[in-house]
Amino acid sequence: MNEKNAPASQILFVANRLPVTIHLDGEQFQFTPSIGGLATGLKSYTEEQNATWLGWPGLASDDLTSSQIKQLDQELLEKYRCHTVHLQSDEMELFYHGFSNSTLWPLFHYFSNLTQYQSGHWEAYQAVNERFLDKLAAIIQNGDTVWIHDYQLMLLPGLIRNRYPDCRIGFFLHIPFPSYELFRLIPWRSELLFGLLGSDLIGFHTYDYARHFLSSVRRILGLEHNLNFINFDHRRIKIDVFPMGIDYQRFSTAIENKEIRTEMVEMLRKTRGTQVILSVDRLDYTKGIPERLKAYALFLEQNENYKEKVTLILIVAPSRTSVDTYDGLRREIEELVSNINGSHGTMGWVPVWFFFRSFTIENLMAFYQNSDAMLVTPLRDGMNLVAKEYIASRFDKQGMLIISETAGAASELGEAILVNPNDQQQIASAIKRALEMTRLEQMERNGIMHQRLARYDVRVWARDFLDKLARHSSHDLKTDTISLDNVQQSRLIQSYDKAHKRLILLDYDGTLKPFTDKPEDAWPEEELQQLLQQLQAVEQNMIVLVSGRDRDFLERWFGQLGIALIGSHGLWIKNYGADWQMSESLDNSWKADVRPVLELYMDRTPGSLVEEKEHSLAWHYRRCEPELANIRLNELRDALISLVASLNVGILEGNKVLEVKNTMINKGRAANQFLRAEPYDFVLAAGDDVTDEDLFAILDDKAWSIKVGKQHSKARFSMPDPIAVRLLLAEMLSSHR
């Protein structure tokens, strides 16, 4: 990081591609500013504020000499404030054509049958995301705002967060986010989600996409959300919806452009006497072009009166033509066009005008303004700005949009005619309805959509996202704990080394051992047993395992290690060499009343189970469908509150478990017997859930109390997971030697 040259605070836009199209003409580079929603929307921020772009220039680095790369970098920086990430042809093949467009693109658009899962593609995706981070290192500093765009860079937010924790990071996904049932198919699903959760603000086009993301985070990572906020890693991450707009002013005033007026006159001459239906798409299997053509053929079959009176202008921009899937799609489209023209055409009438080429934006505006209907029927689409461009271009409020209900823009364009893209009859009927709709009805419908598009154009979209990112700081999540970082850990080790008498109180599940779907499967491996035994062998140490597990489990796995044991949340206590002693004399008669209630909810909630301990009953729901479990948890809690009030028992909620137990029993009361037994000058206690809060509460300010996880706690410090706790214990043991 070049701190001397870096500004105090800057805005960095990061995308797979730069907002500049580059061509090498001989020895000179030709630059053309990209025409598109993202480039247009952020143009004002780039020009007016201290903003910089970072991305791939679109040319393979192995096709350029080192001097050309240096020249390109210099010109892009000086003319467009763009920094480049150079990629070789093989990297682009594996990262872009591979993981990005052979795994994420098809799956996120619900084409699981076309999705590939290749470890080589994934490794390249990781490497390129890390390459972007390395390039950022030259210009970024803590405190900057970074806005990352789209599916090619889903790991980058987490990578930036790890290296620059005080940056404000936003991420926007420009394609759909699929339902959990599809997203879970990706072998690297957790890594992708953790990458995105490095952000402070994550934006989607529609509420459905945001909902799918939240569902995947809950079901895959086990992280709950509240009012679209996720608490993770001591941060509060906001999930929000920002439907991307267009440059409304440009499209709505296109008639004033002389070039466009000339194009309009020429098009009117060629299509005189027919109504025009327009279709504009990039060649892609997600666009539903074959289904659209079949629906148009059905319309012609069912409406003989439209013979020689209607024309479909089908514009398909070339895309990935070297890929077999796309080459096959093109052949299918050409065959359908040929069949329609052969079956329905006449000497003076061609039902489908097919253009397999790209048009300038001026050409497209002319097409927009002279089309009586626009067909936008993708099978799945993130937003589809073409639909909005068509509406905005019709300054006369004429023309009717037919849009797929699975396009992101459909949620904003409810006055258009919405169709199921797989229902050919519905699309055929929609074409007839659009062509026969009265001018007054068209103007009423389009007028409403015009106002909406004008209010929330692409500049408002960009400003809305950046304003919310600026106002929201995920670093403000309030907890009473301090992360036990390297500095604090060094202090702990020093305190441990100097102490003459040490008490170490450790929870088991979630603290020394990660959770498993079934509690009985969470047995300690030999490495953990040896670690505890070696710690206890140090003369100054007293190790106490303070667990919710029953005494039989603790005796079986830890009874021969020489450590003290506390079981059933404090009900049973055992010093090494002594017998188990009950800390309180308890009556279990209440179980007869509570057990049937828990079993009822177990039966009603697939995946849940009831665990009976000596003096408690627990309802586990770790394996349940999260949304159903949340509903049942609230219902069960309400059902138990009135029942237990007269039974001298309480309800305790832990990590994916609700437990009913005697209120006189807790870990703090049991551990206090050890605290009173000796004058310890070093005390460490570690635990992960609500039951451990009673333990933390009895400790003084000198004790090293550690909460494992991210929740609010009475503990002084926090650590992320059981692995970190065990590494700390191993370092304590090593330091003694």
Residue pairs with C-beta under 8 A, 6 or more apart in sequence:
1 137
1 138
1 139
1 140
1 141
2 138
2 139
3 141
6 139
6 140
6 141
7 50
8 143
9 50
9 143
9 144
9 145
10 50
10 51
10 52
10 139
10 144
10 145
11 45
11 49
11 50
11 51
11 52
11 144
11 145
11 146
11 147
11 466
12 51
12 52
12 53
12 54
12 136
12 139
12 140
12 144
12 145
12 146
12 147
13 42
13 45
13 46
13 51
13 52
13 53
13 54
13 147
13 149
14 53
14 54
14 55
14 132
14 136
14 146
14 147
14 148
14 149
14 153
14 156
15 38
15 53
15 54
15 55
15 148
15 149
15 150
15 153
16 55
16 56
16 96
16 100
16 149
16 150
16 152
16 153
17 34
17 55
17 56
17 58
18 34
18 53
18 55
18 56
18 57
18 58
18 76
18 80
18 82
18 84
19 33
19 34
19 36
19 38
19 39
19 42
19 43
19 46
19 53
19 55
19 80
19 82
20 31
20 32
20 33
20 34
20 57
20 76
20 80
20 82
21 31
21 32
21 33
21 34
21 58
22 29
22 30
22 31
22 32
22 57
22 58
22 59
22 72
22 76
23 29
23 30
23 32
24 30
24 59
24 64
24 68
29 71
29 72
29 75
31 75
31 76
31 79
31 80
33 39
33 80
35 361
37 244
37 245
37 246
37 247
37 385
37 458
38 149
38 174
40 246
40 247
40 250
40 458
40 459
41 244
41 245
41 247
41 458
41 459
41 461
41 462
42 51
42 462
44 459
44 462
45 51
45 462
45 466
46 52
46 53
46 81
51 81
52 81
52 82
52 83
52 139
53 80
53 81
53 82
53 83
54 82
54 83
54 84
54 85
54 132
54 135
54 136
54 139
55 82
55 84
55 85
56 84
56 85
56 86
56 87
57 72
57 76
57 82
57 84
57 86
59 72
60 87
60 88
60 89
60 92
61 69
61 86
61 87
61 88
62 88
62 89
63 89
64 72
69 86
72 84
73 83
73 84
76 82
76 83
76 84
77 83
83 135
83 138
83 139
84 135
85 128
85 131
85 132
85 135
87 95
87 128
87 131
91 124
91 127
91 128
94 120
94 121
94 123
94 124
94 125
95 121
95 124
95 125
95 127
95 128
95 152
96 152
97 320
97 323
98 116
98 118
98 120
98 121
98 124
98 125
99 118
99 121
99 122
99 124
99 125
100 125
100 151
100 152
101 320
102 114
102 115
102 116
102 118
102 121
103 115
103 116
103 117
103 118
103 121
103 122
103 186
104 151
104 152
104 154
105 151
105 175
106 112
106 114
106 115
106 285
107 115
107 178
107 182
107 183
107 185
107 186
108 151
108 175
108 176
108 177
108 178
108 182
109 175
109 176
109 178
109 286
109 379
109 380
109 381
110 176
110 178
110 182
110 379
110 380
111 285
111 286
111 380
112 182
112 185
114 285
114 325
115 185
117 185
117 186
117 187
122 187
122 188
125 155
126 155
128 152
129 153
129 154
129 155
129 156
129 159
129 195
130 155
130 159
132 153
132 156
132 159
133 156
133 159
133 160
133 163
136 146
136 160
137 163
140 146
140 160
140 164
140 167
141 164
142 164
142 165
142 166
142 167
143 166
143 167
143 168
144 164
144 167
144 168
145 167
145 168
145 169
145 170
145 466
145 469
145 470
146 160
146 167
146 168
146 169
146 170
147 170
147 171
147 172
147 465
147 466
147 469
148 156
148 157
148 169
148 170
148 171
148 172
148 199
149 171
149 172
149 174
150 172
150 173
150 174
150 175
151 173
151 174
151 175
154 171
154 192
154 195
154 196
155 191
155 192
155 195
156 195
156 198
157 169
157 171
157 195
157 196
157 197
157 198
157 199
158 194
158 195
158 196
158 197
158 198
159 195
159 198
160 167
160 169
160 198
161 167
161 169
161 198
161 199
161 233
162 198
166 475
168 200
168 469
168 470
168 473
169 198
169 199
169 200
169 201
170 199
170 200
170 201
170 202
170 203
170 465
170 466
170 469
171 196
171 199
171 201
171 202
171 203
172 202
172 203
172 204
172 242
172 465
173 202
173 203
173 204
173 205
173 209
173 382
174 205
174 244
174 382
174 383
175 382
176 205
176 208
176 209
176 212
176 380
176 381
176 382
176 408
177 183
177 204
177 209
177 210
177 212
177 213
177 216
178 212
179 212
179 215
180 212
180 215
180 216
180 219
180 220
183 189
183 212
183 216
183 220
184 216
184 219
184 220
186 192
189 216
189 220
190 220
190 221
193 216
193 217
193 220
193 221
194 221
196 202
196 213
197 217
197 221
197 223
197 230
197 232
197 233
197 237
199 237
199 474
200 235
200 237
200 238
200 469
200 472
200 473
200 474
201 237
201 238
201 240
201 465
201 468
201 469
201 472
201 474
202 213
202 237
202 238
202 239
202 240
203 240
203 241
203 242
203 465
204 210
204 213
204 239
204 240
204 241
204 242
205 241
205 242
205 243
205 244
205 382
205 383
205 408
206 241
206 243
206 408
206 411
207 241
207 411
208 411
209 241
209 382
209 408
210 228
210 239
210 240
210 241
213 239
214 225
214 228
214 230
214 239
215 626
215 627
217 223
217 225
217 230
218 224
218 225
218 626
218 627
219 625
219 626
222 626
222 656
223 230
223 231
223 232
224 230
224 231
224 626
224 630
225 239
228 238
228 239
228 240
229 236
229 237
229 238
229 239
230 236
230 237
230 239
231 237
231 477
231 710
232 710
233 710
233 720
234 475
234 477
234 479
234 483
234 710
234 718
235 474
235 475
235 477
236 474
236 476
236 477
237 474
238 468
238 472
238 474
240 468
242 461
242 464
242 465
243 383
243 408
243 409
243 411
243 412
243 456
243 461
244 383
244 385
244 458
244 461
245 388
245 453
245 456
245 457
245 458
245 459
245 460
245 461
246 385
246 388
246 389
246 392
246 453
246 457
246 458
247 457
247 458
247 459
248 392
248 453
248 454
248 457
248 458
249 457
251 365
251 368
251 389
251 392
251 393
252 392
252 393
252 395
252 450
252 454
253 395
254 260
254 362
254 365
254 368
254 369
254 393
254 395
255 261
255 369
255 395
257 362
257 365
259 362
260 362
260 365
260 366
260 369
263 362
263 363
263 365
263 366
264 366
264 369
264 370
266 366
267 366
267 367
267 370
268 370
271 311
271 370
273 308
273 309
274 308
274 309
274 310
274 311
274 349
275 306
275 309
275 310
275 311
275 372
275 373
275 435
276 310
276 311
276 313
276 370
276 371
276 372
276 373
277 296
277 310
277 311
277 312
277 313
277 371
277 372
277 373
277 374
277 375
277 431
277 435
278 312
278 313
278 315
278 367
278 368
278 371
278 373
278 374
278 375
278 390
279 289
279 292
279 312
279 313
279 314
279 315
279 374
279 375
279 376
280 315
280 317
280 364
280 367
280 386
281 287
281 289
281 315
281 316
281 317
281 378
281 386
282 316
282 317
282 319
283 289
283 316
283 317
283 318
283 319
283 320
283 321
283 326
283 329
283 330
283 333
283 356
284 319
284 326
284 329
285 325
285 326
285 329
285 379
286 378
286 379
286 380
286 381
287 378
287 379
287 381
288 377
288 378
288 379
288 404
288 421
288 422
289 314
289 316
289 329
289 333
290 329
290 332
290 333
290 336
291 377
291 379
291 421
291 422
291 424
291 427
292 375
292 377
292 421
292 427
293 314
293 333
293 336
293 337
293 340
293 352
294 336
294 424
295 377
295 424
295 425
295 427
295 428
295 431
296 312
296 340
296 351
296 352
296 375
296 427
296 428
296 431
297 336
297 339
297 340
297 343
297 344
298 424
298 425
298 427
298 428
299 306
299 427
299 428
299 431
299 432
300 306
300 307
300 310
300 340
300 344
300 351
302 428
302 432
303 432
306 435
307 344
307 346
307 349
308 346
308 348
308 349
310 351
310 435
311 349
311 350
311 351
311 352
311 353
312 351
312 352
312 353
312 375
313 353
313 355
313 367
313 371
314 333
314 337
314 352
314 353
314 354
314 355
315 355
315 357
315 359
315 364
315 367
316 330
316 333
316 354
316 355
316 356
317 357
317 358
317 359
318 356
318 357
318 358
319 326
320 326
321 327
321 330
330 356
333 354
334 354
334 356
337 352
337 354
340 351
340 352
341 350
341 351
341 352
344 351
345 351
359 367
364 389
365 389
365 393
368 374
368 389
368 390
368 393
368 394
368 399
369 393
369 394
369 395
371 390
371 399
372 398
372 399
372 400
372 434
372 435
373 399
373 400
373 401
373 402
373 431
373 434
373 435
374 386
374 387
374 390
374 399
374 400
374 401
374 402
375 402
375 427
375 431
376 384
376 386
376 387
376 390
376 401
376 402
376 403
376 404
376 407
376 409
377 402
377 403
377 404
377 407
377 419
377 421
377 427
378 384
378 404
378 406
378 407
378 421
379 404
379 406
379 421
379 422
380 406
380 407
381 404
381 406
381 407
381 408
381 409
382 408
383 407
383 408
383 409
384 403
384 407
384 408
384 409
385 409
387 401
387 403
387 407
387 409
387 413
387 416
388 409
388 412
388 413
388 453
390 399
390 401
391 401
391 413
391 416
391 446
391 449
391 450
391 453
392 450
392 453
394 446
397 442
397 443
397 446
397 447
397 450
398 439
398 442
398 443
398 446
399 442
399 446
400 416
400 417
400 433
400 434
400 435
400 437
400 442
400 445
400 446
401 413
401 416
401 417
401 449
402 416
402 417
402 419
402 427
402 430
402 431
402 434
403 409
403 410
403 413
403 416
403 417
403 418
403 419
404 410
404 418
404 419
404 420
404 421
405 418
405 419
405 420
405 421
406 421
410 416
410 418
412 449
412 452
413 449
415 445
415 446
415 448
415 449
416 445
416 449
417 430
417 433
417 434
419 426
419 427
419 430
420 426
421 427
456 464
478 712
479 710
479 711
479 712
479 713
479 718
480 712
480 713
480 714
480 715
480 716
481 707
481 713
481 715
481 716
481 717
481 718
482 488
482 716
482 717
482 718
483 717
483 718
483 719
484 492
484 706
484 717
484 718
484 719
484 724
484 728
488 717
489 728
489 731
492 684
492 704
492 728
492 732
493 731
493 732
493 735
495 682
495 704
496 502
496 682
496 684
496 732
496 735
496 736
497 735
497 736
498 682
499 540
499 680
499 681
499 682
500 540
500 681
501 540
501 542
501 678
501 679
501 680
501 681
501 682
502 538
502 540
502 541
502 542
502 680
502 681
502 682
502 683
502 684
503 542
503 544
503 674
503 675
503 678
503 680
503 682
503 683
503 684
504 535
504 541
504 542
504 543
504 544
504 683
504 684
504 685
504 729
505 544
505 546
505 671
505 674
505 683
505 684
505 685
505 686
505 695
506 512
506 532
506 543
506 544
506 545
506 546
506 685
506 686
506 687
506 725
507 545
507 546
507 547
507 667
507 686
507 687
507 688
507 689
507 691
507 692
507 695
507 708
508 524
508 545
508 547
508 548
508 549
509 515
509 519
509 522
509 547
509 548
509 549
509 655
509 688
510 655
510 687
510 688
510 689
510 708
510 709
510 722
511 686
511 687
511 688
511 692
511 708
511 722
511 725
512 524
512 528
512 722
512 725
512 726
513 522
513 524
513 528
513 722
514 522
514 721
514 722
514 723
515 522
515 622
515 655
515 656
516 522
517 622
517 623
518 609
518 623
519 611
519 620
523 557
524 557
524 558
528 726
529 557
529 558
529 561
531 726
531 729
531 730
531 733
532 543
532 545
532 558
532 561
532 563
533 561
533 562
533 563
534 733
535 541
535 543
535 729
535 732
535 733
536 542
536 543
536 561
536 562
536 563
536 576
537 562
538 733
538 736
542 564
542 674
542 678
542 680
543 563
543 564
544 563
544 564
544 565
544 566
544 671
544 674
545 554
545 558
545 563
545 564
545 565
545 566
546 566
546 570
546 667
546 670
546 671
546 685
546 687
546 692
546 695
547 554
547 565
547 566
547 567
547 569
548 567
548 568
548 569
548 613
548 654
548 659
548 691
549 567
549 568
550 567
550 568
550 572
550 613
550 614
551 565
551 567
551 568
551 572
551 574
551 580
551 614
553 567
554 565
554 567
554 574
555 565
555 574
555 580
558 565
559 565
562 576
563 576
564 573
564 574
564 575
564 576
564 674
565 572
565 573
565 574
566 572
566 573
566 574
566 667
566 670
566 671
567 573
567 574
567 580
568 613
568 614
568 615
568 616
568 665
569 616
569 652
569 659
569 661
569 665
569 666
569 667
569 691
570 583
570 665
570 666
570 667
570 668
570 669
570 670
570 671
570 694
571 582
571 583
571 584
571 586
571 614
571 615
571 616
571 662
571 665
571 670
572 580
572 581
572 582
572 583
572 614
573 580
573 581
573 582
573 583
573 670
573 673
574 580
574 581
583 665
583 669
583 670
583 673
584 662
584 664
584 665
586 615
586 662
586 664
586 665
588 614
588 615
590 644
590 647
590 648
590 649
590 660
591 612
591 617
593 643
593 647
594 617
594 640
594 643
594 644
594 647
594 649
594 660
595 610
595 612
595 617
597 636
597 639
597 640
597 643
598 610
598 617
598 619
598 636
598 660
599 610
601 608
601 619
601 632
601 635
601 636
601 639
602 608
602 609
602 610
602 619
604 632
605 621
605 624
605 628
605 629
605 632
606 624
606 625
606 628
607 621
607 623
607 624
607 625
607 629
608 619
608 620
608 621
608 623
608 624
608 629
608 632
609 619
609 620
609 623
610 617
610 618
610 619
610 620
611 617
611 618
611 620
612 618
615 661
615 662
615 665
616 659
616 660
616 661
616 662
616 665
617 659
617 660
617 661
618 657
618 658
618 659
618 660
619 636
619 657
619 658
619 659
620 656
620 657
621 629
621 632
621 633
621 656
621 657
621 658
622 655
622 656
622 657
624 632
633 658
636 658
637 651
637 653
637 658
640 651
640 660
641 651
644 650
644 651
644 660
648 662
648 663
648 664
649 660
649 661
649 662
649 663
650 660
650 661
650 662
650 663
651 658
651 659
651 660
652 658
652 659
652 660
652 661
652 690
652 691
653 659
653 690
654 689
654 690
654 691
655 688
655 689
655 709
659 691
666 691
666 694
667 687
667 691
667 692
667 694
667 695
668 694
668 695
668 696
668 697
668 698
669 694
671 685
671 695
671 698
672 698
675 683
675 698
682 704
683 699
683 702
683 703
683 704
684 703
684 704
684 705
684 706
685 692
685 695
685 696
685 699
685 703
685 704
685 705
685 706
685 715
686 692
686 705
686 706
686 708
686 719
686 725
687 693
687 695
687 696
687 706
687 707
687 708
687 715
688 707
688 708
688 709
689 709
692 707
692 715
693 713
693 714
695 705
696 705
696 707
696 713
696 714
696 715
697 714
699 705
701 716
703 716
704 716
704 717
705 714
705 715
705 716
705 717
706 715
706 716
706 717
706 718
706 719
706 725
707 713
707 715
707 717
707 718
707 719
708 718
708 719
708 720
708 721
708 722
708 724
708 725
709 718
709 720
709 721
710 718
710 720
719 725
719 728
